[in-house]
Amino acid sequence: MRALSSFEKYLSVWVFGAILLGVSLGQLFPNLPKLLNALSYAHVSIPIAICLFFMMFPIMVKIDFSRIRSAARTPKPVALTLIVNWLIKPFTMYAIAYLFLGIIFRDMISGTEILNGKQVELYRSYISGCILLGIAPCTAMVLLWGYLANGNDALTLVMVAINSLVMLFLYAPLGGLLLSINMMPIPYVTIILSVLVYVGLPLLFGYMTRKSILKRKGIDYFNQTFLHRLTPVATIALLTTLVVLFALKGDVLIERPYDIILIGIPLLIQTVLIFAIGYLLARLFKLSYKDAAPTALIGASNHFEVAIATAVILLGLGSGAAVATVVGVLIEVPVMLMLVQYCKKTTNWFSK
């Protein structure tokens, strides 16, 4: 059984370290936001855009789209993951985030911010970050979660490929719908472009790169050499993005550190709830354990890279929404490892 790499095992620690470094840099160099704004085009920070691309590309290059053809042989788990990810999860995320951040914790979250020229209450910005997480099913680390849970690796790859393609078409309209319900200013052109640039472009480059390397070097070189060299690039890009984000938004931790906990509560509840829905439906659908585990896990985990990228481009690098998406990264690994262990202890619920 493959073990977690140091980065995967301690992802939450690395993320927390990047946050602390970002906050420290923001306090030491208060002119940093002006510098980043100077290196921008059409309100998009060029350095951050580069980091976000390299954060996404290594994920997309791992996807084997040729396996989509096998989906016809396993229609039930594929249909189930699409139902959970696109018909249930986005709406439960909005409902839970609004219940906690918009009602229960509302009096504990004070302040406003300017987003796209409109003054917005901070709690709505946090809800927006949760929404962007909720409409982004995991297409990266779920490959690892399914593997650790002794799931069907081939099926996991199929579901990852299909969800990546579906995301191209549904992420923007679902995001626009739920963000507008949350009364956020939505530049629809920006959200569509963000999906094309931060999902479509890495997806295209990833597919072309994978195809080229497999043709010239073979699968062994691709898996053992190319991916090994590419992994640190994604790691560095993710951590650099977080450092810069909190260099600009460090006041959240300094002035309202409890906001991180308040945001984490609905995200934790949503993760466990969606896993439970997917796992129980898998049992009702009479799936085997090897199909049920990855089907439930892909819904529970989030594609935080897409959520962070969209929040940054759509609502701003220093927005509360961007901060909320990062909280999703903080809880991702410990919660998903807990759910993986739960899967392994309940294999007897399903057929072999």
PyMOL commands that set and color helices and strands:
alter all, ss='L'
color gray80, all
select helices_A, chain A and resi 6-9+11-28+32-38+46-61+65-73+75-104+106-108+122-134+142-148+153-181+188-216+219-249+251-255+258-284+289-300+304-315+320-345+347-349
alter helices_A, ss='H'
color red, helices_A
select strands_A, chain A and resi 40-41+44-45+112-115+118-121
alter strands_A, ss='S'
color yellow, strands_A
deselect
rebuild
show_as cartoon
